[in-house]
Amino acid sequence: MLLQVSKTLTGLQSLAYIEIIQHGIRFSSSTAGATEKIGFMGLGAMGHRMAKHLLDAGKNLVVYDSNRFAIDRLLEDATAVAATGGPGTVESARSPADLAETRGMTVVFTMLPGPTAARRAYLGPDGLLAASGGLVPRVLVDCTTLDPPTARELEGRVRSTRISPAAGPPLPGLAAETPALLDAPVTGGIVGADKGTLSFLVGGEQAALPVVEPLLKVMGSKIIWCGDAGDAQAARLCNTLVQAATMAATAEALALARRLGVDPGVMTRVLNSGSGGSWVSREYNPVPGLTPDAPASHGYRGGLRSAQVLEHLTMALSAAEKSNSPMPVCRNIQALYSNVVEEGLGDQDFASIYRYVYGSGSSSHEWRSGEQLFNSTH
């Protein structure tokens, strides 16, 4: 059933259509039904921004998140797209299994908090692989950061699941009877997700890459093929080690500079003009106010949570133990973030190590005002 309603958005009188369907509500700029659909599960800080880029590019999305508010937020984005005449649409599914049964579905992306959530989304009683009659999408793409063994297990379970008779025609180079799973964790953080400049580290069945590559390019600027299932996750954990170590070292240097009388802004320019500069100092500075778009300038909200960094470092240490790789730096960085999480600050962005580790015991107005800001919001 189609209901035509008049909405006023940003001062403009526009027409939008609301289609009441089995899965939820679909907002579109026309009455024409969507043929090819893209699934997206996990609409948190990263997932919402990624899905929004697909919507803005005119894709027809079927989404699911355990948090109804997250779905409603994307549905609101869809009304704005409809008001401007954009072709993108959004439907909400009742469950992961319901999403995987949707006719017209070609690809499903998942962007979840970690291994536990990913296992539930894929293997749970109402997970993607529980779809009645098999999966309609022929390619699944997991952007969650996982430990390599979990990534390989999920890839094997997907490969042993059958394709639904309602699926589209077989894809070149891929099995006709079973779907393919690519693991595609990302780097670039909340800033990259917002700007559409994420880097995708991809592994699995390479024949599936051409199917999803155009979609990845909508959400990111780089695609790096890493190898077999689990290899991209291994690369992601190694990247996290460097990322976390760089953040800790940069925060430590900026805190030391401040205590020695050098303004953090001046010290940042020194770093960025020489070999000490990095993505952290340029794009994700841990000092409030130095990078306007970074979480540090917004009370350390959003971005990559300290608890997630701790989880990723722990996964890296586990992988290192199995491969007999020494990890003295990782162990020390893990201890720092363990302290942050134990202080109840796990939901703060990982740049908060600047304030809550190196700022402890300081009488600096910046750190004291920061503590007051944090306490006033919790």
C-alpha positions as CSV (number, residue, x, y, z in Angstrom):
1,M,0.0,0.0,0.0
2,L,1.3,3.5,-0.9
3,L,0.5,6.6,1.1
4,Q,1.4,9.9,-0.5
5,V,2.2,12.5,2.1
6,S,3.3,16.1,2.0
7,K,6.3,17.0,4.1
8,T,8.2,20.3,4.7
9,L,11.9,19.6,5.1
10,T,14.5,22.4,5.4
11,G,11.9,25.0,4.4
12,L,11.1,23.2,1.1
13,Q,7.7,21.8,0.3
14,S,8.2,18.3,-1.2
15,L,6.4,15.1,-1.8
16,A,7.5,11.8,-0.3
17,Y,6.0,8.3,-0.5
18,I,5.7,6.0,2.5
19,E,5.2,2.4,1.6
20,I,3.8,0.1,4.3
21,I,5.4,-3.3,3.7
22,Q,6.0,-6.5,5.5
23,H,9.5,-5.7,6.7
24,G,8.8,-2.1,7.9
25,I,8.6,1.2,6.3
26,R,10.2,2.2,3.0
27,F,10.7,5.9,2.1
28,S,11.3,6.6,-1.6
29,S,11.0,9.4,-4.1
30,S,8.8,7.5,-6.5
31,T,6.3,4.7,-6.4
32,A,8.5,2.4,-8.5
33,G,9.6,-0.7,-6.5
34,A,13.2,-1.3,-5.9
35,T,14.7,-4.2,-7.9
36,E,18.3,-4.6,-6.7
37,K,18.6,-4.2,-2.9
38,I,21.7,-3.9,-0.6
39,G,21.5,-5.2,3.0
40,F,23.2,-3.4,5.8
41,M,23.4,-4.7,9.4
42,G,24.9,-2.6,12.2
43,L,24.0,1.1,12.2
44,G,26.3,2.4,14.9
45,A,28.7,5.3,14.6
46,M,30.6,3.7,11.7
47,G,27.7,1.7,10.1
48,H,25.3,4.6,9.9
49,R,27.7,6.8,8.0
50,M,28.6,4.0,5.6
51,A,25.0,3.2,5.0
52,K,24.2,6.9,4.5
53,H,26.8,7.1,1.7
54,L,25.1,4.1,-0.1
55,L,21.7,5.8,0.4
56,D,23.0,9.1,-1.0
57,A,24.4,7.2,-4.0
58,G,20.9,6.1,-4.8
59,K,21.1,2.5,-3.5
60,N,18.0,0.7,-2.2
61,L,18.8,-0.5,1.4
62,V,17.3,-3.1,3.6
63,V,18.7,-2.6,7.1
64,Y,18.7,-4.2,10.5
65,D,20.0,-3.1,13.9
66,S,19.1,-4.3,17.4
67,N,18.7,-0.7,18.4
68,R,15.5,0.6,16.8
69,F,16.7,4.2,17.3
70,A,19.6,3.5,14.9
71,I,17.1,2.3,12.2
72,D,14.8,5.3,12.7
73,R,17.8,7.7,12.3
74,L,18.5,6.2,8.8
75,L,14.8,6.3,7.9
76,E,14.9,10.0,8.7
77,D,17.9,10.4,6.3
78,A,15.8,8.6,3.7
79,T,12.9,11.1,4.0
80,A,15.4,13.9,3.3
81,V,16.7,12.0,0.3
82,A,13.1,11.5,-0.9
83,A,12.4,15.2,-0.4
84,T,15.2,16.2,-2.9
85,G,14.0,13.6,-5.4
86,G,16.8,11.2,-4.8
87,P,16.3,7.6,-5.8
88,G,17.7,5.9,-2.7
89,T,15.3,3.9,-0.4
90,V,15.4,2.3,3.0
91,E,13.5,-0.7,4.4
92,S,13.8,-2.2,7.8
93,A,13.9,-5.9,8.4
94,R,12.6,-7.7,11.4
95,S,15.7,-9.8,11.9
96,P,18.9,-10.8,10.2
97,A,17.2,-13.9,8.8
98,D,14.4,-11.7,7.5
99,L,16.9,-9.5,5.8
100,A,18.6,-12.4,4.1
101,E,15.2,-13.6,2.8
102,T,14.4,-10.3,1.0
103,R,13.8,-10.7,-2.7
104,G,16.1,-8.6,-4.8
105,M,18.9,-8.7,-2.3
106,T,22.3,-9.0,-3.9
107,V,24.9,-8.1,-1.2
108,V,24.7,-7.8,2.6
109,F,27.2,-5.7,4.6
110,T,27.7,-6.2,8.3
111,M,29.5,-3.6,10.6
112,L,29.2,-4.9,14.1
113,P,30.9,-4.2,17.5
114,G,33.0,-7.4,17.6
115,P,33.3,-11.2,17.4
116,T,30.4,-11.9,19.7
117,A,28.0,-9.7,17.8
118,A,29.2,-11.0,14.5
119,R,28.7,-14.7,15.5
120,R,25.2,-13.8,16.7
121,A,24.4,-11.9,13.5
122,Y,25.5,-14.8,11.3
123,L,25.0,-18.0,13.4
124,G,22.2,-17.0,15.9
125,P,18.8,-18.6,15.8
126,D,17.5,-15.6,13.8
127,G,20.8,-14.9,12.1
128,L,21.6,-14.5,8.5
129,L,22.3,-18.1,8.0
130,A,19.0,-19.1,9.5
131,A,17.1,-17.7,6.5
132,S,14.3,-20.0,5.5
133,G,15.0,-21.7,2.2
134,G,18.6,-20.4,2.0
135,L,20.2,-17.0,1.4
136,V,18.9,-14.6,-1.3
137,P,22.2,-12.5,-1.4
138,R,25.1,-14.3,-3.1
139,V,27.8,-12.2,-1.4
140,L,28.1,-11.2,2.2
141,V,30.7,-8.6,3.3
142,D,31.8,-8.4,7.0
143,C,33.4,-5.1,7.9
144,T,33.6,-6.0,11.6
145,T,37.1,-6.3,13.2
146,L,37.5,-10.0,14.2
147,D,40.1,-12.4,15.3
148,P,41.3,-14.4,12.2
149,P,40.0,-17.8,13.5
150,T,36.5,-16.4,13.9
151,A,36.7,-14.8,10.4
152,R,37.7,-18.2,8.9
153,E,34.9,-20.0,10.8
154,L,32.3,-17.6,9.5
155,E,33.6,-17.9,6.0
156,G,33.4,-21.7,6.2
157,R,29.8,-21.6,7.6
158,V,28.6,-19.2,4.9
159,R,30.2,-21.4,2.2
160,S,28.3,-24.4,3.5
161,T,25.0,-22.6,3.4
162,R,22.8,-23.0,0.3
163,I,21.5,-20.2,-1.9
164,S,17.7,-19.6,-2.1
165,P,15.8,-20.3,-5.2
166,A,14.8,-16.7,-5.1
167,A,18.4,-15.5,-5.5
168,G,19.6,-13.9,-8.7
169,P,21.6,-15.6,-11.4
170,P,25.0,-17.1,-10.5
171,L,27.9,-14.7,-10.6
172,P,31.1,-15.3,-12.7
173,G,33.7,-17.3,-10.8
174,L,31.5,-18.0,-7.8
175,A,29.7,-21.2,-6.9
176,A,26.1,-21.3,-8.1
177,E,24.7,-23.2,-5.1
178,T,26.5,-21.4,-2.1
179,P,27.1,-17.7,-1.1
180,A,30.5,-16.2,-0.6
181,L,31.7,-14.2,2.4
182,L,34.4,-11.5,2.2
183,D,36.0,-10.1,5.4
184,A,36.6,-6.4,4.8
185,P,37.6,-4.6,8.1
186,V,38.2,-0.9,7.7
187,T,40.7,1.7,8.7
188,G,40.2,5.5,8.8
189,G,38.0,5.7,11.8
190,I,34.9,7.9,12.3
191,V,36.4,10.7,10.2
192,G,37.0,8.4,7.3
193,A,33.5,7.0,7.6
194,D,32.0,10.5,7.6
195,K,34.0,11.6,4.6
196,G,33.7,8.4,2.6
197,T,37.5,7.9,2.6
198,L,37.7,4.6,4.5
199,S,40.3,2.0,3.5
200,F,38.9,-1.5,3.1
201,L,41.2,-4.5,3.8
202,V,39.6,-7.4,2.0
203,G,40.1,-11.1,2.1
204,G,38.3,-14.3,1.1
205,E,37.1,-15.5,-2.3
206,Q,38.6,-13.0,-4.7
207,A,36.0,-13.7,-7.5
208,A,33.5,-11.9,-5.2
209,L,35.5,-8.7,-5.1
210,P,34.3,-7.3,-8.5
211,V,30.7,-7.7,-7.3
212,V,31.2,-5.4,-4.2
213,E,34.0,-3.2,-5.4
214,P,31.7,-0.4,-6.8
215,L,29.9,-0.3,-3.4
216,L,33.1,-0.2,-1.4
217,K,34.2,2.8,-3.5
218,V,31.0,4.6,-2.5
219,M,32.0,4.3,1.2
220,G,35.8,4.4,0.9
221,S,38.8,5.6,-1.2
222,K,41.1,2.5,-1.0
223,I,40.6,-1.2,-1.4
224,I,43.5,-3.4,-0.5
225,W,43.4,-7.1,-1.3
226,C,45.0,-9.1,1.6
227,G,44.5,-12.7,0.6
228,D,42.5,-15.6,2.0
229,A,39.8,-15.6,4.6
230,G,41.1,-14.2,7.9
231,D,44.1,-12.5,6.3
232,A,42.4,-9.1,6.1
233,Q,41.6,-9.4,9.8
234,A,45.2,-10.2,10.6
235,A,46.3,-7.1,8.7
236,R,43.6,-5.1,10.6
237,L,44.9,-6.2,14.0
238,C,48.5,-5.3,13.0
239,N,47.2,-1.9,11.9
240,T,45.4,-1.4,15.2
241,L,48.7,-2.1,17.0
242,V,50.5,0.7,15.1
243,Q,47.4,2.9,15.5
244,A,47.1,2.5,19.2
245,A,50.9,2.8,19.8
246,T,51.0,5.9,17.7
247,M,48.1,7.4,19.6
248,A,49.8,6.6,23.0
249,A,53.2,8.0,21.9
250,T,51.7,11.1,20.4
251,A,49.6,11.7,23.5
252,E,52.6,11.2,25.7
253,A,54.7,13.6,23.7
254,L,52.0,16.3,23.6
255,A,51.5,15.9,27.3
256,L,55.2,16.1,28.0
257,A,55.5,19.2,25.8
258,R,52.7,20.9,27.7
259,R,54.3,20.2,31.0
260,L,57.6,21.6,29.7
261,G,55.9,24.8,28.6
262,V,55.4,24.1,24.9
263,D,51.9,24.7,23.6
264,P,50.4,21.4,22.2
265,G,49.4,23.3,19.0
266,V,53.0,24.3,18.4
267,M,54.2,20.8,19.2
268,T,51.7,19.4,16.7
269,R,53.2,21.6,14.0
270,V,56.7,20.4,15.0
271,L,55.5,16.8,14.6
272,N,53.8,17.4,11.4
273,S,56.7,19.2,9.8
274,G,59.1,16.2,10.5
275,S,59.3,12.5,10.8
276,G,57.2,12.4,14.0
277,G,54.0,13.3,12.1
278,S,51.3,10.7,11.6
279,W,47.6,10.3,10.9
280,V,47.0,10.8,14.6
281,S,48.8,14.1,14.8
282,R,47.3,15.4,11.5
283,E,43.7,13.9,11.4
284,Y,42.9,12.6,14.9
285,N,44.8,14.8,17.4
286,P,44.1,13.7,21.0
287,V,44.3,17.4,22.2
288,P,40.8,19.0,22.3
289,G,40.5,21.8,19.7
290,L,43.4,21.0,17.5
291,T,41.5,18.8,15.0
292,P,37.9,20.2,14.9
293,D,36.3,17.0,13.4
294,A,38.1,14.6,15.8
295,P,36.3,13.1,18.8
296,A,38.8,14.9,21.1
297,S,37.1,18.2,20.2
298,H,33.7,16.7,21.1
299,G,34.2,15.4,24.6
300,Y,35.9,12.2,23.2
301,R,32.5,11.0,22.0
302,G,32.1,8.8,19.0
303,G,34.9,7.3,17.0
304,L,36.8,4.2,18.1
305,R,36.0,3.3,21.7
306,S,38.8,2.5,24.1
307,A,37.1,-0.8,24.9
308,Q,37.2,-1.8,21.3
309,V,40.9,-0.9,21.0
310,L,41.6,-3.0,24.1
311,E,39.7,-5.9,22.5
312,H,41.6,-5.6,19.3
313,L,45.0,-5.5,21.1
314,T,44.0,-8.6,23.1
315,M,43.1,-10.4,19.8
316,A,46.5,-9.3,18.4
317,L,48.3,-10.7,21.5
318,S,46.4,-14.0,21.1
319,A,47.3,-14.3,17.5
320,A,50.9,-13.4,18.3
321,E,51.0,-16.2,21.0
322,K,49.9,-18.8,18.4
323,S,52.6,-17.6,16.0
324,N,55.4,-17.2,18.6
325,S,55.7,-13.5,17.8
326,P,57.2,-11.3,20.5
327,M,55.0,-8.3,21.3
328,P,56.6,-6.1,24.0
329,V,55.1,-2.8,22.6
330,C,51.6,-4.3,22.3
331,R,51.7,-5.6,25.8
332,N,52.5,-2.1,27.2
333,I,49.9,-0.4,25.1
334,Q,47.3,-3.0,26.1
335,A,48.1,-2.3,29.8
336,L,47.5,1.4,29.2
337,Y,44.1,0.9,27.6
338,S,43.2,-1.7,30.2
339,N,43.6,1.0,32.8
340,V,41.4,3.3,30.8
341,V,38.7,0.7,30.6
342,E,39.0,-0.3,34.2
343,E,38.4,3.4,35.2
344,G,35.0,3.1,33.5
345,L,36.0,5.1,30.4
346,G,35.7,2.3,27.8
347,D,33.0,4.1,25.9
348,Q,35.3,7.2,25.4
349,D,37.2,7.5,22.1
350,F,40.7,5.9,22.3
351,A,42.2,9.4,22.0
352,S,41.0,10.1,25.5
353,I,44.2,8.4,26.7
354,Y,45.7,11.9,26.4
355,R,43.5,13.2,29.2
356,Y,42.8,10.3,31.4
357,V,46.3,8.7,31.5
358,Y,48.8,11.5,30.8
359,G,46.6,14.1,32.4
360,S,46.1,12.3,35.7
361,G,47.3,14.4,38.6
362,S,47.8,17.5,36.5
363,S,46.5,20.9,37.6
364,S,46.3,22.1,34.0
365,H,43.0,23.9,33.3
366,E,42.6,22.0,30.1
367,W,42.6,18.6,31.9
368,R,40.6,19.9,34.9
369,S,37.9,21.4,32.6
370,G,38.0,18.1,30.6
371,E,37.3,16.1,33.7
372,Q,34.4,18.4,34.6
373,L,33.0,18.0,31.1
374,F,33.2,14.2,31.3
375,N,31.6,14.1,34.8
376,S,28.8,16.5,33.8
377,T,27.7,14.1,31.0
378,H,27.8,10.8,33.0
